[in-house]
Amino acid sequence: MADTAAAAIAGKDSGGTQPKSVRVVLLALMIAMMLAMLDNMIIGTAMPTIVGELGGLEHLSWVVTAYTLATAASTPVWGKIGDMYGRKGSFLASIVIFLIGSALSGMAQNMGELIGFRAVQGLGAGGLMVGVMAIIGDLIPPRERGKYQGMMAAVMALAMIGGPLVGGTITDNWGWRWAFYINLPLGAIALAAVGAVLHLPKKRAKAGIDYLGVVLLTVGITAIVLVTTWGGTEYAWTSARIMELTGLGVAALVGFVLWQTKAAEPVLPLHIFRSRNYTLMSVIGFITGFVMFGAVLFLPLYQQSVQGASATNSGLLLLPMLGAMLVTSMVAGRVTTSTGRYKMFPVAGSVLMIVGLYLLSTMDTGTSRLTSGIFMAVVGLGMGCLMQITMLVAQNSVEMKDMGVASSSATLFRTLGSSFGVAVMGALFNSRVQDVMTERAGALGSKVTEQSAQLTEEGMAALPAAAREAYQHAVSSGTHGAFLLGAVVAVISLAAAVFVKEVPLKGAGPKDATSKDEPAPAPVGEAV
């Protein structure tokens, strides 16, 4: 099926290389992935300037939260729409919605408008992420897919590294509105390339969209993300608001699962979870998101507060981890393509992630930047083994008709993992910082961090020497607890990886893995 779809774009040449039109589509997909990943990184750097012009500091967090909520809630819906009505149309629609949201965000005149337009952007971003992975799943046989998904992981790493630098440069030289307008020419290129060159079989499902399932899933995801975003910050974990959201989220998700067993065309077909590999990849993806975004949050904080690094180059602080992740993702994809074997990567990646997180938990106020950089690289090597291999195996575990929901669900689990990671590790970090500040600096220490356990560079400089030293010890202790928790949670990923069954990847590799003498099994043949 994937070979047929690829041939529908333009037949492969006699040498077996990818035709030019396929390479054009892949370039457009990389641009779309970059748009979705880069946006939050750029906006984070521009936020102080945005608040300075628009005001509304009390609503600042919603600029990011609105985008995240819309992305998470729309992700499974976009995947299902692509499966039902065709991948190309849904992907083009998501690009258009993202660009409309970008243009409107750039024209926002107050914080309320910006938050609303960011939600529109997020709706489109959900389709971008899913569309990229699902189209690769349609175009490229699983045996060849690893190297291309490795390229997408490299794009994600580059976005994390370059986003803050690009955002700072754009904001300083062109103004914060161009942090949104920069998406328009890039999106137009992706839109034109996909529209002109991508040709996939058209679909038309007989059943309509499962609207009740969409509503229940959206309510459930929204409630969960709000709980993990607000818990311990806007509201206490035991507050009535958090309890209400938790109850609403659980009720909506339970109702969603029950309804999916009856819906004519379920948003998330539960039969895909009968595949052992798919379920295990969902678990591993959740843990990877939990660990990665927790590390991205706390590592720069540690380096700025304890090691005295500048916040201006915050993207570069993560270079050892993200660089290692980039290289390993590319290597893992190439090896998978050449050998057809992949189980070693989830296992090795989980082990490296556990070891790296434990090493990070040993950092203290005397740890050098070189040492912390080596520890970060170990974590990056582990995540590089996991990032796209999980998507590859998940896609190989379902039938082609479920490619969209498989891709969207894998993306959703990683997104939810990141929300839980930031919330749980953040709660532990904040609690530890408060305790240590009280122990070392008494009432002054408690007062310094009563509003937030994360001080700005200016706030740090304004502290008395004794309080500053106490804060450095507090941050060191907080990161110790957060990373140690991450290492413990990552053990679940290793346990899941051990039980992965290495089902042969379909599609011709270098040695024609699907010859007539040795037919490839159906991807769902490993269901247990």
Disulfide bonds with the S-S distance in Angstrom:
none
